[in-house]
């Protein structure tokens, strides 16, 4: 069933789907197995496609289930199943990211694309070969929802395998319980910290698996994740902390730290900084518990930003501004160079994906009859506030959707002019000459370059994840639930 869309958003939603279609067809067409390239060719990540972004794109297609969108959703789902089935570990995992098109490495080695001689090709050149609990859970959610639309058992089996992988590899032995962060890039080392976001994702996946399989065992697994999330709640401030620290980090001898953490609850310590946006909004979308709904308003208030008025670090055109939220409280305070970039942190920058998270959470809260928790807004305030955030995203789509890189080149995607079609760096001619992205279609990750506070940055680049979240929020979709 096609969902009604606010008239003010209808054209923007159509353009956003055009962007996803364009990116999806950049390296292959029809029903060929493939994933979407997360960012443009000039991003520095070449043809990397993150599984989180692709899970979101799959669910964005399901949000508007036309025949073409359903075909595309199934191609992404089949590609994720292919990656899962051909992984060398054969244990239900998917990797953080895969190569979506041909890449020529600095050593002159050509990677042909997503489908290699031994299966799906992980993005090894960037170290994206680990498996985080959160990324895996998002893939499981997407496959489970695809099953709910198609009743094709393969997708549910894939989601179940991912859920079991999380249980087998990430169940935490420590005081706060829940699930650990996942496996590092070597594919075997298990992170010993736990993320609130990851446990939010795992809770939603396990709840959905219980609903779709009828197997009661998933309920206890879901409750384990929920109990961790609830333990991260700071009632006095009305927000969730980011998770727990690696227990070994507090001890000179890591082995002693791990032993102490398993026997002494105080050793499993809450990580109180930075405080990110996503756990504030996703917690309500996933748990749907009124007792914690105030976290949405914490994000809207404490992470609010307007970019473009006064800072010399802003990447916006003169006289243009945009409002929304940023990634974390540290994003509003840091002043150094953005990790992976050349500019200093723009403390007023807007994170467009996070702004869509907030819009989706407000729309979901309004739909459940919970309005303006703790702030006394009127009955329609959540809906109107969500529309305001979505309107700012539409403004970014229209005004930043044709933005160029620092050298003035347009943002492109897809095959290049090289005879082998490969993307490569400046050492091999800098053949980043793909096809220019359609104007005013994709949503950029950030209004200006900014530091998340977690060791990486976001930039003014069109992004599959940000665009997909806009599509979900604009159509009133909660991706954590059927």
DOBAMI-994921 format. One line per 3 residues: number of its first residue (from 1); their letters; for each residue y, z, x of C-alpha. Coordinates in Angstrom, 1 decimal, padded with zeros to 4 digits, always signed. Layout:
% DOBAMI-994921
NUM	a	Y Z X | ...
***
This chain:
% DOBAMI-994921
1	xxx	+000.0 +000.0 +000.0 | +003.4 -000.9 +001.4 | +005.8 +002.0 +001.4
4	xxx	+009.4 +001.7 +000.2 | +012.0 +001.6 +002.9 | +015.6 +002.7 +002.7
7	xxx	+017.6 -000.5 +002.1 | +019.9 +000.4 +005.1 | +016.8 +000.4 +007.3
10	xxx	+014.8 -002.6 +006.0 | +016.2 -005.3 +008.4 | +015.9 -002.9 +011.4
13	xxx	+012.3 -002.2 +010.5 | +011.5 -005.9 +010.4 | +013.2 -006.4 +013.8
16	xxx	+011.2 -003.5 +015.3 | +007.9 -005.0 +014.1 | +009.0 -008.3 +015.6
19	xxx	+009.5 -006.5 +018.9 | +006.0 -005.0 +018.8 | +004.5 -008.4 +017.9
22	xxx	+006.3 -010.1 +020.8 | +005.1 -007.5 +023.3 | +001.6 -007.5 +021.9
25	xxx	+001.4 -011.3 +022.3 | +003.0 -011.4 +025.8 | -000.2 -011.6 +027.7
28	xxx	-002.8 -012.8 +025.1 | -002.9 -014.0 +021.6 | -005.0 -013.9 +018.4
31	xxx	-007.9 -011.4 +018.4 | -008.3 -011.2 +022.2 | -008.7 -007.6 +023.5
34	xxx	-005.4 -006.3 +024.8 | -002.9 -003.4 +024.8 | +000.8 -003.5 +024.7
37	xxx	+002.9 -003.3 +027.8 | +004.9 -000.1 +027.4 | +008.2 -001.2 +029.0
40	xxx	+009.8 -004.3 +030.2 | +008.8 -006.2 +033.4 | +011.9 -004.9 +035.2
43	xxx	+011.1 -001.2 +034.6 | +009.2 -000.7 +037.8 | +005.9 -000.1 +035.9
46	xxx	+005.2 -003.8 +035.7 | +002.5 -004.4 +033.0 | +001.4 -000.8 +032.5
49	xxx	+000.4 +000.1 +029.0 | +000.2 +003.8 +028.2 | -002.5 +004.7 +025.7
52	xxx	-000.1 +007.1 +023.9 | +002.3 +004.2 +023.3 | -000.5 +002.0 +022.1
55	xxx	-001.9 +004.7 +019.7 | +001.6 +004.9 +018.2 | +001.8 +001.1 +017.9
58	xxx	-001.5 +001.1 +016.1 | -000.3 +003.7 +013.6 | +003.0 +001.9 +013.2
61	xxx	+001.1 -001.2 +012.1 | -001.0 +000.9 +009.7 | +002.3 +002.2 +008.2
64	xxx	+002.9 -001.3 +006.8 | -000.6 -002.7 +006.2 | +000.0 -006.4 +005.7
67	xxx	-002.9 -008.6 +006.7 | -001.3 -009.4 +010.1 | -000.5 -005.8 +010.8
70	xxx	-004.0 -004.8 +010.0 | -005.4 -007.5 +012.3 | -003.1 -006.2 +015.1
73	xxx	-004.1 -002.6 +014.5 | -007.7 -003.5 +014.7 | -007.2 -005.5 +018.0
76	xxx	-005.5 -002.4 +019.5 | -008.3 -000.2 +018.1 | -011.0 -002.5 +019.5
79	xxx	-009.3 -002.5 +022.9 | -009.2 +001.3 +023.0 | -012.9 +001.3 +022.1
82	xxx	-013.5 -001.2 +024.9 | -011.7 +001.0 +027.4 | -013.7 +004.0 +026.2
85	xxx	-017.0 +002.2 +026.3 | -016.5 +000.6 +029.7 | -015.1 +003.6 +031.5
88	xxx	-017.2 +004.5 +034.6 | -017.5 +008.1 +033.4 | -019.1 +007.1 +030.1
91	xxx	-018.1 +010.4 +028.5 | -015.8 +009.4 +025.7 | -012.6 +009.5 +027.7
94	xxx	-009.7 +007.0 +028.0 | -007.4 +006.9 +030.9 | -003.7 +007.5 +030.8
97	xxx	-002.7 +003.9 +031.1 | -004.2 +000.4 +031.7 | -003.0 -002.9 +033.1
100	xxx	-002.0 -005.2 +030.3 | -001.3 -008.4 +032.2 | -001.6 -009.8 +035.7
103	xxx	-000.1 -007.8 +038.6 | +000.2 -008.6 +042.3 | +000.2 -005.5 +044.4
106	xxx	+002.2 -004.9 +047.5 | -001.0 -005.6 +049.4 | -001.3 -009.0 +047.8
109	xxx	-004.2 -008.0 +045.5 | -004.2 -009.7 +042.1 | -005.2 -007.7 +039.1
112	xxx	-005.9 -010.2 +036.3 | -005.1 -008.1 +033.3 | -006.6 -005.7 +030.8
115	xxx	-010.2 -007.1 +030.8 | -011.7 -007.0 +034.3 | -015.1 -007.7 +035.7
118	xxx	-016.2 -004.1 +035.0 | -014.3 -003.4 +031.8 | -010.8 -002.3 +031.0
121	xxx	-008.6 -002.0 +034.1 | -006.8 +001.4 +034.6 | -003.3 +001.3 +036.1
124	xxx	-004.4 +002.6 +039.4 | -001.4 +001.4 +041.4 | +000.7 +004.1 +039.7
127	xxx	-001.9 +006.8 +039.6 | -002.3 +006.7 +035.8 | -006.1 +007.2 +036.0
130	xxx	-006.2 +010.8 +034.7 | -006.8 +011.8 +031.1 | -004.5 +014.3 +029.5
133	xxx	-005.6 +016.3 +026.5 | -002.6 +015.1 +024.5 | -003.0 +011.4 +025.3
136	xxx	-006.7 +011.5 +024.4 | -005.9 +013.3 +021.2 | -003.4 +010.7 +020.2
139	xxx	-005.9 +007.9 +020.8 | -008.4 +009.9 +018.7 | -005.8 +010.3 +015.9
142	xxx	-005.1 +006.5 +015.9 | -008.8 +005.6 +015.8 | -009.5 +008.1 +013.0
145	xxx	-006.6 +006.8 +010.9 | -007.8 +003.2 +011.5 | -011.2 +004.3 +010.2
148	xxx	-009.6 +005.7 +007.1 | -008.0 +002.3 +006.5 | -011.0 +000.1 +007.3
151	xxx	-014.1 +002.3 +006.8 | -015.4 +000.8 +010.0 | -017.6 +003.5 +011.5
154	xxx	-017.0 +002.4 +015.1 | -013.5 +003.8 +015.0 | -014.6 +007.2 +013.7
157	xxx	-017.3 +007.3 +016.3 | -014.7 +006.6 +019.0 | -012.5 +009.4 +017.6
160	xxx	-015.4 +011.8 +017.5 | -016.3 +011.0 +021.1 | -012.7 +011.7 +022.2
163	xxx	-012.7 +015.0 +020.3 | -016.0 +016.0 +022.0 | -014.6 +015.0 +025.4
166	xxx	-011.6 +017.3 +024.9 | -013.9 +020.2 +023.9 | -016.3 +019.6 +026.8
169	xxx	-013.7 +019.2 +029.5 | -010.6 +021.2 +028.4 | -011.7 +024.3 +026.5
172	xxx	-009.7 +027.1 +028.1 | -011.4 +030.3 +029.4 | -008.1 +032.2 +029.6
175	xxx	-006.3 +034.8 +027.5 | -004.3 +032.4 +025.3 | -007.3 +030.2 +024.7
178	xxx	-006.7 +026.7 +023.3 | -007.3 +023.6 +025.4 | -006.3 +022.9 +029.0
181	xxx	-004.1 +020.0 +030.2 | -006.9 +017.6 +030.9 | -008.1 +015.8 +034.0
184	xxx	-006.0 +014.8 +037.0 | -005.8 +011.3 +038.4 | -009.0 +011.6 +040.4
187	xxx	-010.8 +011.9 +037.0 | -012.5 +015.2 +037.8 | -010.1 +017.9 +038.7
190	xxx	-009.3 +019.9 +035.6 | -005.7 +021.2 +035.2 | -005.7 +024.9 +034.6
193	xxx	-002.4 +025.1 +032.6 | -002.2 +024.5 +028.8 | +000.4 +022.6 +026.9
196	xxx	+001.7 +023.5 +023.4 | +002.1 +019.8 +022.7 | -001.4 +019.0 +023.7
199	xxx	-002.8 +021.7 +021.5 | -000.7 +020.5 +018.6 | -002.3 +017.1 +019.1
202	xxx	-005.8 +018.5 +019.4 | -005.3 +020.6 +016.3 | -004.4 +017.5 +014.3
205	xxx	-007.3 +015.5 +015.6 | -009.9 +018.2 +015.0 | -008.5 +018.7 +011.4
208	xxx	-008.8 +015.0 +010.7 | -012.3 +014.8 +012.2 | -013.4 +017.7 +009.9
211	xxx	-011.9 +015.9 +006.9 | -013.5 +012.5 +007.8 | -016.9 +013.6 +009.0
214	xxx	-017.4 +016.6 +006.8 | -018.7 +018.5 +009.8 | -017.5 +022.1 +009.5
217	xxx	-017.7 +022.7 +013.3 | -014.5 +020.9 +013.8 | -012.7 +023.6 +011.9
220	xxx	-013.3 +026.3 +014.5 | -012.2 +023.9 +017.2 | -009.0 +023.2 +015.4
223	xxx	-008.3 +026.9 +014.9 | -008.7 +027.4 +018.6 | -005.9 +024.9 +019.2
226	xxx	-003.8 +026.4 +016.4 | -004.1 +029.9 +017.8 | -002.7 +028.8 +021.1
229	xxx	+000.2 +027.0 +019.4 | +001.1 +030.1 +017.4 | +000.9 +032.3 +020.5
232	xxx	+003.7 +030.2 +022.0 | +006.0 +030.9 +019.1 | +009.2 +032.8 +020.0
235	xxx	+010.2 +034.4 +016.7 | +013.5 +035.8 +017.9 | +014.7 +032.3 +018.9
238	xxx	+012.9 +030.3 +016.3 | +011.2 +027.9 +018.8 | +008.0 +027.2 +020.7
241	xxx	+007.6 +027.6 +024.4 | +006.1 +024.6 +026.4 | +002.7 +026.3 +027.2
244	xxx	+001.2 +028.3 +029.9 | +001.4 +028.1 +033.7 | -001.5 +027.4 +036.0
247	xxx	-002.9 +030.9 +036.6 | -003.5 +030.3 +040.2 | +000.2 +029.5 +040.9
250	xxx	+001.1 +033.2 +040.8 | -001.4 +034.1 +043.5 | -001.4 +033.5 +047.3
253	xxx	-005.1 +032.7 +047.0 | -005.8 +030.2 +044.2 | -009.4 +031.3 +043.7
256	xxx	-008.3 +034.9 +043.2 | -005.8 +033.7 +040.6 | -008.4 +031.9 +038.6
259	xxx	-010.8 +034.9 +038.6 | -007.9 +037.3 +037.6 | -006.8 +035.0 +034.8
262	xxx	-010.2 +035.0 +033.2 | -010.5 +038.8 +033.3 | -006.8 +039.9 +032.9
265	xxx	-004.8 +038.5 +030.0 | -001.5 +039.1 +031.9 | -002.5 +036.5 +034.5
268	xxx	-002.4 +033.7 +031.9 | +001.4 +033.5 +031.6 | +003.7 +031.6 +029.3
271	xxx	+005.8 +028.9 +030.8 | +009.2 +029.6 +029.4 | +011.2 +026.7 +030.9
274	xxx	+012.0 +024.0 +030.2 | +011.8 +024.1 +026.3 | +011.1 +020.6 +025.0
277	xxx	+011.9 +018.9 +021.8 | +008.5 +017.5 +020.9 | +006.8 +020.8 +020.4
280	xxx	+009.5 +021.9 +017.9 | +009.1 +018.9 +015.6 | +005.4 +018.0 +016.2
283	xxx	+004.4 +021.6 +015.4 | +005.6 +021.2 +011.8 | +004.2 +017.7 +011.5
286	xxx	+000.8 +018.9 +012.7 | +000.5 +022.4 +011.4 | +002.7 +022.0 +008.3
289	xxx	+003.4 +025.7 +008.1 | +006.6 +026.9 +006.6 | +006.6 +030.0 +008.8
292	xxx	+007.5 +027.9 +011.8 | +009.7 +025.3 +010.2 | +012.8 +026.8 +011.8
295	xxx	+011.8 +025.1 +015.1 | +013.0 +021.8 +013.6 | +016.5 +023.2 +013.2
298	xxx	+016.3 +024.7 +016.7 | +015.8 +021.2 +018.1 | +018.5 +019.7 +015.9
301	xxx	+021.0 +022.4 +017.0 | +020.1 +023.3 +020.6 | +019.2 +019.9 +021.8
304	xxx	+021.9 +018.0 +020.0 | +023.8 +015.4 +022.1 | +026.4 +012.7 +021.7
307	xxx	+026.5 +010.2 +024.5 | +029.5 +007.9 +025.3 | +032.6 +010.0 +025.0
310	xxx	+033.6 +011.3 +028.4 | +031.0 +011.3 +031.1 | +031.2 +008.8 +034.0
313	xxx	+027.4 +008.9 +034.1 | +027.0 +007.4 +030.7 | +025.3 +004.0 +030.5
316	xxx	+026.9 +003.0 +027.2 | +029.5 +000.3 +026.7 | +033.1 +001.5 +026.7
319	xxx	+034.2 +002.8 +023.3 | +030.7 +003.2 +022.0 | +028.8 +006.4 +021.3
322	xxx	+025.5 +007.5 +019.8 | +024.2 +010.9 +018.6 | +020.7 +012.5 +018.5
325	xxx	+018.8 +014.9 +020.6 | +017.6 +015.1 +024.2 | +014.2 +015.9 +025.7
328	xxx	+014.6 +019.6 +026.7 | +017.2 +022.3 +027.3 | +017.0 +021.5 +031.0
331	xxx	+018.1 +017.9 +030.3 | +021.4 +019.4 +029.1 | +021.9 +021.3 +032.4
334	xxx	+020.6 +019.3 +035.3 | +023.0 +017.4 +037.5 | +020.9 +015.7 +040.2
337	xxx	+019.5 +012.2 +040.5 | +017.1 +011.2 +037.7 | +013.5 +011.1 +039.0
340	xxx	+012.5 +007.5 +039.5 | +016.1 +006.3 +039.1 | +019.3 +005.8 +041.0
343	xxx	+021.8 +007.5 +038.7 | +022.5 +011.2 +038.2 | +021.4 +012.9 +035.1
346	xxx	+023.5 +012.2 +032.0 | +023.5 +015.6 +030.3 | +024.8 +014.0 +027.1
349	xxx	+022.1 +011.3 +026.9 | +020.2 +010.8 +023.7 | +016.4 +010.5 +023.7
352	xxx	+015.8 +007.9 +021.0 | +012.1 +008.6 +020.7 | +012.8 +012.4 +020.2
355	xxx	+015.5 +011.6 +017.7 | +012.8 +009.7 +015.7 | +010.5 +012.7 +016.0
358	xxx	+013.2 +014.8 +014.4 | +013.9 +012.3 +011.6 | +010.1 +012.2 +010.8
361	xxx	+009.9 +016.0 +010.8 | +012.9 +016.3 +008.5 | +011.5 +013.7 +006.1
364	xxx	+008.1 +015.5 +006.0 | +009.7 +018.9 +005.4 | +011.8 +017.4 +002.6
367	xxx	+008.7 +015.8 +001.0 | +007.0 +019.2 +000.9 | +010.0 +020.9 -000.7
370	xxx	+011.1 +022.8 +002.3 | +014.8 +022.2 +002.9 | +017.0 +023.3 +005.7
373	xxx	+015.0 +026.4 +006.6 | +017.3 +029.2 +007.7 | +020.5 +027.2 +007.3
376	xxx	+021.0 +027.0 +003.6 | +021.3 +023.3 +003.3 | +021.1 +021.7 -000.1
379	xxx	+018.0 +020.2 -001.6 | +018.5 +016.7 -000.2 | +019.8 +017.8 +003.2
382	xxx	+016.6 +017.1 +005.1 | +016.4 +013.6 +003.8 | +020.1 +012.9 +004.4
385	xxx	+020.0 +014.4 +007.9 | +016.9 +012.2 +008.7 | +018.7 +009.1 +007.5
388	xxx	+021.7 +010.0 +009.7 | +019.4 +010.2 +012.8 | +017.7 +006.9 +011.8
391	xxx	+021.1 +005.3 +011.4 | +022.0 +006.2 +015.0 | +018.7 +004.7 +016.2
394	xxx	+019.5 +001.5 +014.3 | +022.9 +001.5 +016.0 | +021.1 +001.7 +019.4
397	xxx	+018.8 -001.1 +018.4 | +021.7 -003.3 +017.6 | +024.0 -002.4 +020.5
400	xxx	+021.5 -001.7 +023.3 | +018.7 -004.1 +022.3 | +020.0 -006.8 +024.6
403	xxx	+020.8 -004.5 +027.5 | +020.2 -005.8 +031.1 | +019.1 -004.0 +034.2
406	xxx	+021.4 -002.9 +037.0 | +021.3 -006.4 +038.5 | +022.4 -008.0 +035.2
409	xxx	+019.0 -009.5 +034.4 | +017.8 -009.5 +030.8 | +014.8 -007.3 +030.0
412	xxx	+011.7 -009.5 +029.9 | +008.0 -009.1 +029.2 | +004.9 -011.2 +029.7
415	xxx	+003.8 -013.9 +032.2 | +006.0 -015.0 +035.0 | +006.8 -018.4 +036.6
418	xxx	+004.2 -017.8 +039.4 | +001.3 -020.1 +039.3 | -001.0 -017.1 +038.8
421	xxx	+001.3 -015.6 +036.2 | +001.4 -012.3 +038.0 | +004.2 -009.7 +038.1
424	xxx	+005.1 -008.5 +041.5 | +007.7 -006.6 +043.5 | +010.5 -007.9 +045.7
427	xxx	+008.1 -008.0 +048.7 | +006.4 -011.0 +047.0 | +009.4 -012.9 +045.7
430	xxx	+010.3 -010.5 +042.8 | +008.9 -012.9 +040.3 | +009.9 -010.8 +037.3
433	xxx	+010.6 -013.9 +035.2 | +008.9 -013.3 +032.0 | +010.3 -014.2 +028.6
436	xxx	+013.4 -012.4 +027.4 | +012.7 -009.8 +024.7 | +014.1 -010.7 +021.3
439	xxx	+017.6 -009.3 +020.8 | +018.3 -006.2 +018.8 | +014.6 -005.6 +018.2
442	xxx	+013.1 -002.9 +020.4 | +014.4 +000.7 +020.7 | +015.4 +001.8 +024.2
445	xxx	+013.9 +005.0 +025.5 | +017.3 +006.6 +026.3 | +021.0 +005.9 +025.6
448	xxx	+021.6 +006.7 +029.3 | +019.5 +007.7 +032.3 | +018.4 +011.3 +032.0
451	xxx	+016.1 +013.9 +033.6 | +013.5 +015.5 +031.2 | +013.3 +018.6 +033.3
454	xxx	+009.6 +017.9 +033.8 | +009.7 +015.8 +036.9 | +010.3 +012.4 +035.3
457	xxx	+013.2 +010.6 +033.7 | +013.9 +008.2 +030.8 | +016.0 +005.1 +031.0
460	xxx	+017.8 +002.5 +028.9 | +014.7 +000.3 +028.6 | +013.1 -001.0 +025.4
463	xxx	+010.0 +001.0 +024.8 | +006.9 +000.6 +022.6 | +006.7 +004.3 +022.0
466	xxx	+010.3 +004.8 +020.9 | +010.1 +001.7 +018.7 | +006.8 +002.9 +017.1
469	xxx	+008.2 +006.3 +016.3 | +011.2 +004.7 +014.7 | +008.9 +002.7 +012.5
472	xxx	+006.9 +005.7 +011.5 | +010.0 +007.8 +010.7 | +011.8 +005.1 +008.9
475	xxx	+008.8 +004.6 +006.6 | +008.2 +008.3 +006.0 | +005.0 +008.5 +007.9
478	xxx	+003.5 +011.7 +009.4 | +001.2 +010.3 +012.2 | -000.6 +013.6 +012.4
481	xx	-002.0 +013.4 +008.9 | -003.5 +010.9 +006.5
***
